[in-house]
Amino acid sequence: MPYNSVKEILNICKKEKCEIWQVVLDEQVSETLLSKKETFEDMKKMYSVMKQTVAEYDKDAVSSGKMAGGAGELLKKYSEKHDKTLLGDFLSSAVEYAVKTAESNACMKRIVAAPTAGSCGIIPGVLIAYENIFDTDENKLIKALFTASGIGNVIAQNASISGAQGGCQAEIGTASAMASGALAYLEGGSNDCIANAAALALKNMLGLVCDPVAGLVEVPCIKRNAAGATNAAVAAQMALSGIKSVIPIDEVIDSMYSIGCSIPTCLRETSQAGLAITPTAIRIEKKLRKN
């Protein structure tokens, strides 16, 4: 990689007078030896799968753990029933699509790990909603995905995107930061604005533990995708308004790594603490084992 931090990406952008997505695209080209056109088309295919997952959502599908299924349809019906929702058109759509994607994952449908399966709904949720609500050119959305992937690559390199290693902050937090940077780009934010959006989003997720009920990526994972999508939009709008993160994104990433190392093993995807050992969760696990 030609960069080991977001700051290095920003420095390249200043030197080359380009945008973040271009730096990330160039690096991908150098790694894969594919042409820029081929690399861009590969990302388009990933985005098409994201859209396909939402479009082919099965409202009747139920996960193996019987804890997930149908929530995306409930969100859709609620929005259709009300002229005005608490979240408005964009966020209502983003939350609906995020939940639909995460439920599809739990029901063993085809998804794009973005950056992980457990956090697969956040980036598709905000980007597909943005495309639908703002009628955006698809090529710009692909550039937003490259922007997001650059942020994700730095986090993966310097911290973690694994719930087993860093808690849910590493999965939902990373996806939310990536999505926030993508939204800032789509709204015309500068490279610095994009970095601030990612920092603000990630800060809001620090310390989030990974405590899946019965060890399945269903509860609370799916609903956290909805929260991550909402957080991404909130952070992006703050950054676009001119609000800067007092702590730079790279330092936030370092903090996330440090916090992840401090989180007890019982709260890192082992289902030995947190929501996973509540009375209801224990009853669910016993029932699943019995069946």
Buried (B, 14 or more C-beta within 10 A) or exposed (E): EEBEBBBBBBEBBEEEEBBBBBBBBBBBBEEEEBEEEEBBEEBBEBBEEBBBBBEEBBBEBBBEBBBBBBBBBEBBEEBEEEEEBEBEEBBBBBBBBBBBBBBBBBBEBEBBBBBBBBBBBBBBBBBBBBBBBEEBEEEBBBBBBBBBBBBBBBBBBBBBBBBEBBBBBBBBBBBBBBBBBBBBBBBEBBBBBBBBBBBBBBBBBBBBBBBBBBBBBBBBBBBBBBBBBBBBBBBBBBBBEEBBBEBBBBBBBBBBBEBBEEBEEBBBBBBBBBBBBEEEBEEBBEEBEEE
